[in-house]
Amino acid sequence: MPTVYLLRLSEPTLQRTRSLLLQAKGVELAGSSTVLADALAELAALQPDIVASDLRLVDSHAMRVAHELGRLPVRPQLLLLTPTADDLQLFAALAAGANAYHIDDGSGAGLVEALTRLHGRRAMLSPQLARQAMAAFGIERSPLTIARQAAAPLDASPAGRQIDQASRHLLTLLAQGLLLAEIATLWKLQIAEIEGRVWRLVRLLHVRSRELLIA
């Protein structure tokens, strides 16, 4: 059962999300705040498995949250809460160290599932985010006829720095708009396996982002 710390932009939103998680099965609420600066000491002491944070906070933003979490003795995973996958800050925050995102429409629907998915090291990417990831890795789309083949996920040959052909094929299919279930059917894999591959791709984005900063 993952322990979760909440960082939300407003107090009413924070209280609604707190109430949801306190009543939910399968997750444990460790703490919450609307101010990152106030939360840092608590985060170091509580060592939650996951921090669920809005892209923007009263005193900060998601990229800063990712940076601060990276400085903790035990780094929790970071789930970004956003009303849309089209927010320009979303990809930047994923590249900076966030692990996944959840489309938050204000109702709380799907949040527990998103937390459980991330705790299991699984994630998703929208078509736009997949295209941005390909640009970050400096790779082109695979030919669709190759990416759709059942053998595509087995290709471990390099496609570029930090990334193999199987990952390139996956990003190609995601960028094309295929759903995870559709990719799983084409590749004859479980959806959870596809989600796990996406999670690992996001981790590779962190490495690529650090390389670019050093360069």
N, C-alpha and C positions, 0 to 999 in steps of 0.2 A: 504494500500500500504506500503510494508516494506521499511525502509530506510537502505541503505547498505554502509558499509565502506570496501574498498578493500586493502588487503595487498598482494603484488605480489613480486616475487623474482627479476624480471628484469624490467627496465623501459619500454622497448618495449612491453612486455606482459601487464604491467599495463596500458599503453596507449590504447592498443587494447581492453582490457576489459572495461576500462572507456568509450570508444567510443560506445561499444555495449550497456552498461547500460544506457548511456545518451539518446540513441535512442529508448530504449525499453519501452514498456508500462507495467505498473503494478509494477515497482520498482523505487525507487528514490535514486540516488547516493549521499551519504552524504559527502564522502571524500575518499582519497586514499593515499598510501605511499608504498615505498619499504623497509622502515626501521621501525621496531617496536618501537624503542626508540623515534623516532620522532613522532610517531602516538599516543602515550599514552595520551598526554594532549588533543589532538583533540578528541580522543575517549571519554574521560571523559566529554568534553564539548558538543559534538554532540549527544551523547547517541543514536547511531544507533540501529536499531532492530537486525541487523545481521552484523557480520564481516565475510567476505569471504577471506580466507587466504590460500596461498600455504603452503605445509607441511614444506618447508624450505625457509627461508628468508635470506637476506644479513647478518643480525646481530642476527638471532634467528632461532627458529623452532616452530612447531605447539604446542608442549607441553608447551613451555614457553608462547606462545600466550594465550593458554587456562588459564594458571595460572594468567597472568596479567589481563585478562578480568574478572576473578573471584574476583579481588580486586577492580573493579570499583564500584561506588555507585549503578549504574544500569547495570547489566550484560547483554550484548547482546548475542544472540545465535551465535555459531561459525560454519561456513560451511567450511570444508576443501576442497581445490582444489588439485587434484592429477591426474597424467596421468594414474595411475593404482590402482586397489583395492588391489594389492599384496604388496604394499610398507610396509615394516616392521614397519615404524613409524605410519602408519595410525591407527591401533588398539590402540596403546599406546596413541595417541592423543585423540581418541574417549573416552577411559577410563579416561583420564586426565581432560576431561571437554568439548570437542568438541561435537556438537549435531548431525552432519550429514556430509556427504561427497558428492562430485560431481566429476565424472570422466571427467577431462578437457583434451580434445585432441588438444587444441590450437585454435579451430575454434569458441569457444564460444557457440556451440550448446548445448541446454538444460540447460544453466546456469540460465536463468530467471525462468524456470520451477522449478529448484532445489531450488532457493531462495524462490519462492512462496510456494513450498511444505514445506520448513522448517518454514516459517512464520506461516503456518497453523499447526505447530507442527506435522509434518509427516516426515518420513525418510525411508531409505532402508538399507539393509545389504547384502553383498555378501555372498556366501556359506562359504568362508574362514573366514570372520569376524564373521559369526554366530558360527562357530566352536570355534573360539577364545573366543567368549563371553561365550559359554557353559563352557569352561575350566576355565574362570575367575570366573564364578558363582559356579564352582565345581559340575556341574551336568552332567549326562549322557544323551544320546539321548533317547527320548520316543520311544516305539514301533511304527513303521510307521502306523500300522493298527489303533492304537488309535489316533495318531496325525492327521490322515487324516479325522477323523470322524467330522461330523457337530457339534457335542456336545463338541469337544475339546476346542474351545475358551471360553466355559462357566465354565471350571474347575478352580475354584479359590482356591483350596486346595494348601498348600505349597509344593514346589519342592525343596526348599533349602533356604538359607538366602537371603532375599529380593525378591525372585522370586516365582511365582506360577506355577502350572502345565500348565495353558494355555500358559504362556510365554515359558515354556519349550517345549511345542508342536510346537509353532511358530518357535523357534530356530531350532528345529529338522527338520522341513520342509524346512527352509531356508538353513540349512547346507546340506540337501539332494539335493539342487539345484533347488527347485521349485520356479517359478516366483511368484511375488505378486498376479498377476491375477489368477494363478492356485490355490493359497491358498485361495483367496477370493471365488472362485467357490466351492472349497471343503467345506469351512466353511459357505457358503451362506451369505457372508458379502461383503460390498463395499470395493474396493481397498483402498480407503482413510482410512477406519477403520483399515485395516491391516497396512498401513503406520503409522497411529497414534500409534498402538501398538508397532511397531518397535521404534518409537521416544521415547516412554516411557521406553522401554528396555534399550536404550542408556542412559537415565537419571539414571536408576537403576545401570548401569555400573559405573557411577560417584560415587554413594554411596558406591558400593562395593570396588572401588579403594581407596576411603578415609578410609574405614574400614581396608583394608590391610596395608595401610601406618601407621595407628595408631597402628595396631598389631605388 
